[in-house]
Every structure is written in C-alpha cells, then in structure tokens.
Amino acid sequence: MRTSEVKLLKDNECRINELPDGVLSNIISLLPLKEAVRTSIVSKRWRYIYASISNIDFEFGAIPIANELGFMDFLDRLFISPGRLPLRKFRLRCIRSLNGREAFRHRHHANLDPARLERWVCAAIGLGIQEIYLTFTLNQLLLPSSLFTCTTLVALRLRNDHSASGFQVPAKVWLPSLKILDLYNSMCFSSDDSAERLFSNCPVLEDLVIISYMGRSGKGKLIVSNSTLKRLTIESVNWRNHSSFEIVIDAPNLVYFKYAGCEENSHLLLNMQSLAEANIDFQPNVLDQNNVHSASALTRGISNIHTLHLTSTTLFCFEELGVPIPLFPNLTNLRISFREPFLGFPGLQNFLAQSHRLEILVLELRSGDDIDEPLKWNPDPWYELKDSGASCLLSLKTIEIRSFEGSEDEVKMVEYFLENARVLEKLEIQIWAEIERRFLISKQLLALPRASQKCRVIIV
C-alpha cells in the first residue's frame, strides 16, 4: 500500500473518531447486532458505543448459540447499559426449528424465557421505542400492560406460531402514536372485547393486518372499528367452539382492503365508504348457502372501488353460490389471477359485463401452486360474451396477459379482445414457452385483426 493511501486511511479514521457518540451510534445501528458488537475492538473510544445503538435486531434460535443463557444475559445488560440513547426499533425473531443432528447437538440449550421477553419489552418502552417486531413460539405469552399504553410506539408486529397461545388485552388501552399494527399466525385474543378494545383505542391507526386470527371465546365476532384506518388485511379468521361468526368492519376512511379465506358460516358486515382498492381471495373449501351472505355483503361493500384484484377461485365461488354481481361504476383497473384450471370464467364474464368504465385488464393465467399445470379453458364462454356484449369493451385501453402458452383457447381469447375492444391502445402478452414455439406464437398473435387502429401488440 502506498504511503499516500495509508495517510488517507488514517485521516479518515481520525475524522470518524471526531464524530459525536450519538452519530457513531446511529451509524452502528445500521449493522446487524453481531457486527455492531464487533466494533468494540476498533479502539478504546469504540469499546462501549455499540451499547447505545438505536436498533436492536437479532434472531434467537435460528443459528445455534454456544451459550444461550449468556446471550440472554448480554441482552439484559444491553437494554440497561449506561449512556443508553433512546431506542427506535426492537426486532426479535425467536425460531426453534432445529432438526436432525442439529437438534440433538443443541438439545441442552436454553429456550427463550418468556419473562426475559417481557422484561426486554418493558425496557424498550422505557427507552421511547417506536417500532416493535416480535416473532416467537411460546405457549405462555407475557406482554406487559405498559405495551398497550406506550405513547411513542408507531409500529407493532406480533407473530406467535404456538397455536394454543393467546394474550389478554388490559382494560386500559391507549396507543396515541400507533400507525401500523400487524398480528400474524395464531395471535388470538382471549375475548371478542379484547380485539375491539385494542383496535378502537388507536386514534391514528392507518395500517392493520390480521392473519390466521383465531378467536377463543365470546360471541364469535371480530369487530374492526376505527375512523382513521386506511389499509386493512384480513386472512384466515376462525373461532373455536362456534358454528358461525361475524366480521364487522366499520372503517369509513378505508382505501385498501384485502380479504382472503372463506370459512364456513362466516358473515361480513362492512362499512367502507371511501374504499378505492380491494384484493379478494375467496377459498372454495366449503361452498354452502350460508356463505352467500358473506359473498353478497362483500360485493356490495366493494362496488365503488377503482382497482380490484380477484382470484379465479373467488369468481368460481361467486358463480357457484349464485351471488349477484353489482355494477362497478368506478372500476378502472381489474386484475385476475387464475390458480386452478376450469375455474372462474363465467364469473369473469359477469365482472366484465358490469364494469362500464374498465380501462386496464390484467390476466395472470397461471399463478400459485398450479403454475405448472396446463390451463384448459372452454372457449364457448367467449362466444357467449361476444353475443351479449361486454360493457368493458367500450372503455378498455390496456390488456396485459401473463404466462401465456399459446393454446387454442388462449388464442381465441386474444382474438376476441382484439376484434371487440375498439378503443384498445395496448395489448401486452408475456409468452411462456421455448424460443421456437415463442416465435410461432408471436407470429400468430401479431397477424390477428384489430378493431382499434391505435392498438399496439407487445410480446414480452
């Protein structure tokens, strides 16, 4: 190394050392916890700077630790270290998924002590924490009551993979700064009132995610009532010991709604006046007339949206249940993901016929677990649609078709759109085939007649 380069490195080192401790702490906070601790060997100046980092982010159990008890003791000291600056983010992923030889080798290692987790959360709250993300597997979940009255908390994500676990929301709940709340995988409340009390006492909540929610007791009702909520995701909701249950959503300022899973005997009551975008994925696990109420309420609740993403299973459910499709006077963007062969085409016709202002249509012909399975269609519905006329063809400007294999039925579908969409400006097709067949398919598609002189056919 040249003398000039050595001098430059020393000069840079001196400049870094001249920075205040708070600035150095923020820089180290960008590193993983293990790497942040390693900076303590740089010099005497750096020896304890890591102890005041603003982000504590680590995994417990994913990688074997020689002394887990010692590591937990280290974390205890880290939260109460002298000169500790305010804490911005605390992220813990506790994964106990060792198998085979690893599980045998580390069978004497300690598990995460729930009392330790409670102590760390309390310490983080005392340090003005803004974000808490916890992923763990504990049969006894201890969340301190102070978590539910933390005035600085902006984002909270809880995920517990232990199906028997739940938590009690205290009588007093007030989270004045919380904007993001995510509850994942078997996070269940001890009662219906607990869930309602939590959601309604977050006065600035904007984003709520509820996945694999399992009610344990009460009336079998999930109530989401919040006037500031803008984005809501609900997937796989169920109640133990209840033959039926309700999901009540009172969110007049909601702009995005995702709903996945159609459980038996579920009932939806919706108030989403400002909704602009929805993503609906009904699962045909149980097709029963008891589901008609939910499907009908859902279509009514989303009838004013601008953007809609549906799955083929959703269309199939609507068709099988005989759910009337309402007019979609504001719908301009429609995306359909086809997961399974044969499903959803009559339902797709209904949506196209009821969407008078549709401008963008995206068809994902193969997605999910069945991506390698040939998609076989019945071409007749396209002729039926042609005879009846689809309202969307008066306004449709862009069509995107993905995972196109060039089957006879698929080509007929493209031919139908090109012959009838008179204001179409772009048809983009993603071909899924080998090079030689791709060339033949492209040649066939580009030769199809077009009703719109402005239409560009793009093959990608």
N, C-alpha and C positions, 0 to 999 in steps of 0.2 A: 504494500500500500504506500502511495506517495505521501511525502511529508505534508503536502497541502491538504490531502484528503484526511489525514489524521487530525490536523489542526481544525478542519471543518467539523469533524465529528465531535471534538472536544468543545468547540464553540457552541454547537447545537445542544450538547448535553448541559452546558452551563446555562444556556437560555431556558431550557426546560426546568432546571433546578431553581431558577429565579421566579417561576410562576407560583402564585399563592397555593396553599394546600387545597383550598376549595376547587380551584381549576384542575389541579392534578387529580383530585378525587373524581371529578366529573369525567376526565379522560380515562381513568382506570375503570370506571363504571361501565364503559363500553366493552370491556373484556369479559369473558367467562370467569366465574368465581375462582376457578383453579388458577387461571393465568393471572388474575388480579393479585392473588396471594403471592405468586412467584415474584412480583415486582418488589417485594420486600427485601430482596437480596441485592438490589441495584446499588444502594448506598444507605448510610445511616438516615439520611433525610427521608428515604422512601420506606423505611422499615415498617412504619405503622399507618401509612397513608391508606392502604387497602381497607383498613378497619373502618373507614368513614365513607365508603363507596355509597352512591345513591341508589344503585340497583343490586339486589341480592337475588341471583338467578342460579339455581342448581338442580340437578337430578339426584334422587336418593334411591339407590337400589338397581338402577339400570346398569351401572358398572360396579362390579364388586369393590368394596372399600375394605382395606385391611383391618381398620378399627372403626366400626360404625359408631360405637359409643363415644370414642374420642372425637369423631367428626361432629356428632351432635353437641358435644361439649364445646367444640370450637365455634359452632353456630351460636350457642348461648352467649359466648364471650363477644362474638361479632356484633350482636344486637345491642349490647350494653357497653361497648368499648368507649373509653374516654375520648372526648372531642368528636363524638359521633354527630355527623351532619344530618339534616332531615332526609328521610328515606322516600324515594319516589316510587320504586317498584319492588315488590316481593313476589318472586315466582318460584314455586316448589313443585317438582314432578316426582312423586314417590311411586316407583314402579317395582313391584316384587314379582317379576316374571321369569326368574331363573329356571332353567330346566336341565335335566340330564346331569352330566358331570359337574356343571357349574353349581347346580342346586346342592349336590352332595358336598362339594368342596366348601361351600359357604353356608352350610346348614346351621352353624353355630353363631352366625352373625345376628346382631340385634335387629328387630323391626323398628320402624318409626314409632316412637312413643307418642300417643295422641296428646298427652299432657304437654309434651315439648311443643307440638304444633300449636296448641292453644297459647302457650307462653310466647312463641315467636310472633303470632298474630297480634297479641296484646302489645308486645314491644314495638311492632311495626306501626300500630295505631298511635302509640305514644310519640313516634317519630314523624308524625304527619304524613303517613303513607297515602299515595294517590292511586296506586294500582296493586291489586292482589290477585294472583292466579295460582290456584291450588289444584293439583291432580293427585289423587291418592286412592288407596284401597284400605279402608278402615271400617270395622264393624261397629265401632263406637266413635262417633264424630263429635268432637268438642269444639264448638265455635263460641268464643266469648261474647257475652251480651254487648260489650263495647263495640263489636264489629258492626252492629246494627244501629249505632248512634255515632258513627265516625263522620265527622264533619268535613274531612279532607278527601275522603275516598271518591274517586272518579270512575274507576272501573273495577268490577269484581267478577271473577270467573271461578266457579266451583265445579269440580268433577270428581265423583266418587264411584269407583267401579264395584263397590260392595253392595249387592242388591238388597241386603237387609238393613242398610243404614238409612238414617233419616236425621233431620235436625229440627229442633224446636225454635221457632222464631219468638223472641221475647215479646212481652206485652208492649214494650216501648220500642218503636222503630222510627228512626228519623235519619235519613241519608240525604242531606240537602245538596250534596255535590255530585251524587252518583248519576252518571250518564249511560254507563254500559253495564248490564247485568247478564251473565251467561250461566245457566245451570245445565250441566251435562250429565248424562249416563247415571241413572238411578239416584239422582238427587231428589229425594222425596221429602215433603213436609209431613209433619205429624198430624196436621189437620187442614181442612179447607181454609179456615180462617187465617192460618199462618201465611199461606200464599197470598191471599188477598191483602192482608195487613202489610206484607213486605212490598208488594207492587204499588200500592196506593200511597205509601209514605216515602216515595222517591220523587220529589216535586220537580226535578229536572231530567228525569229518565228519558232517554232517547232511543236506546237500542236494547231489546230484551230477547234472549234466546233461551228456549226451554226444550231440551232434547231428552227423550227417554224419562219423562216425568212419570212418577208412579205415586198416586195418592194412596194413603194408608188408612185413613178413616174420614169420617164426616159424611156429608150428603152426596159425595161423588160429583163435585163441582169445582172446576178451575175458573176463577174469576180474574181477568186481567183488566183492571180499571185504572187508566192513567191518561190524563189530558195532554201530557207533553210527549207521549211515546210516538216515535216516528217510524221505527223499524221493529218488526215482530216476527220471530221464527218459532213455530211450534211443531215438534216432530214426536211421534210415538208416545201418546199420552194414554194412560190407563189407570184404573182404580182397582185396588184389591177389595174383594168382598162386595162388589157392586155389579149388578147385571146391566146397569146403564149409568151414564154420567153426562154432564153438560160442560161445554167450554163456552164461557161467556166473555166476549171481548168488547169492552167499551173504551175505544180509543179514537175519538173524533178527529185527531190530527195525524193519524197514521198514514204514511205514504207508501210503505213497503210491507207486504205480508207474505210469509212463506208458511204453508201448511202441508205436512207430509204424514200419511198414515190415516187409514180409515178403520178405526176399531169398531167392533160390533156394538151396536146400540149407543153410539155416541151422538150427541146433539150439539149443534152450534147455534149460538145467538150472537149476532155480530152488529156492531155499530162502528163503521169505519168510513165516515163521510168524505174524508179527504184522500182516500186510497188512490194511488196512481199506478202502482206496480204490484203484481201478485205472482207467486210461484206455487202452483198447486200440484200435489202428487198424491192422489188417492190410490190406495192399495186394495185390490180386489180379493183380499183374504176372506172376507165374509160379505157376500152380496146378499142383502136381505132388505126387505121393505122398511125395516127400522132405520136403514141408512139413508132413505130418501129425504128425510127431514134435514139431515146434515148437508147432503149434496145440494138440495134446493136452497137452503139458507146460504150456502157458500156462493152459489151462482148469483143470488140476489145481492150478496154483500160485495161482490167484486164487479158488478155490472158497469160501474162508472170509471173503471181503470183505463189507463193509456197503454200499459205494457203488460203482457200476460205470458207466462211460461207454463206449459202444461206437459204432462207425460201421456203416452198412449194409454197407459193403464187408467188414468183419470178419465180420458174420453170414453174408454170401454165401460167404466163404472157408470158414467152418466147415461150412456146408451142402454145398458142392461137394466138400470134402475128406472128408466123412463123419465129422467129428470128434464123438465122443460128448460131449454137454453134461452135466457133473456136476450134482449137487444143489447149490444155493446156500442152505444152511440159515440164513445170517445176512444175506442180501441184503435191504435195505430200500429202497434208492434206485437206480433204473435210469434211465439217460438214453441215448437212441438218436438219432444224427444221421444222417439219410438224405442221402447225397451224390448218388447216382445213381438214376434210375428203375429199377424192377423188382427191385432187389437187396435181399436181406436178410429178406424176410417169413417164409419157412419157419424161418429161424434165430431170428427174433424169437419165433415160437411156442414153439420149444424152450426159450428162456430164460424165457418167461412160465410155461411148464409146470413148470419146475424151480425156480421161486422161490417157495417156500411162504410166506415172510414179507414179501413185497414190499408196501411201503406207498406209495411215491412212484414214479410213472412219468412221464418227460418224453420227448416225441417231437418232435424238430426235423425237420419234414417236408422242408425244403429248406435246405441249407447248402453252403458251399464253392463250387466253380466252376460247379456246375449249378443255382444258385439260381433262374435264370430259365427253366429247362426244366420243362415240365409233368411232374408226378409221376403216372404211371399205375400203378394197382395192379390186382391180380387179387382181386376180393372173395371168391372161393371160400375162401381160407385162413381167413377169419374164421368162415365156417360150419363148416369142419372143426374149428376150435378150439372153437367152441360145442358141437359134438357130443362132443368128447373131454373138455372141461372144462379150464380153466386154474387151476392151484393158486393163482396170484397173486390171483384174483378173490375169494378168501376173506379177504384181508387188505388189499387195495388201498384206500387212503383218499384219495389225491390223484393226479389226472392233469392234466398240462399238455401241450397240443398247440400247437405254434408253426408259423407260416407256413401256416395252414390256408386253402385256397382254395375249399372247399365243393363239391368234385367228388362224384359219386355214390358212389364208392368210399370217400372220406374220411368222408362222412356215415354210411355203413354201419358203418364202424369205430367212430364215436362211438356209434351206436345199439347196437352190440354191447356196448361197455363199460357204457353206462347200463343195459342190460337185465340184465347179469350180475354187475356189481360191487355186491354187496349191502350193503357197509359203506362205500361211497364217500361222502366228505364234500364234495369239491370237484372240479369239472371246469372247468379254465380253458382257454379256446381263444383264441388270437391269430389273428384273421382277416386275411388278406392279400388285400384286394380293394377296389374302389372303393366309395364311400359307398352307392350304391343297391343294389349287389349285396351289400354287407356287411349291410344291413338285412334283405334277404331270407334270407340265410344264418342270421343271428341268430334270426329268427323261426322258421325250420325247426328249428334246434337246440333252442331253448327249448321246442318243442312235443313233443319226443321223450319217451317214457315212461321212468321211472326206477325201478329196483328198490329203491334206497335212499331213504327218506323224508328223510334228512338231507342229501342231495346238493344242493349249490348249483352251478348252471351259470353261469360268469362269462365274458362275452365282452369281450375287450380288443382 
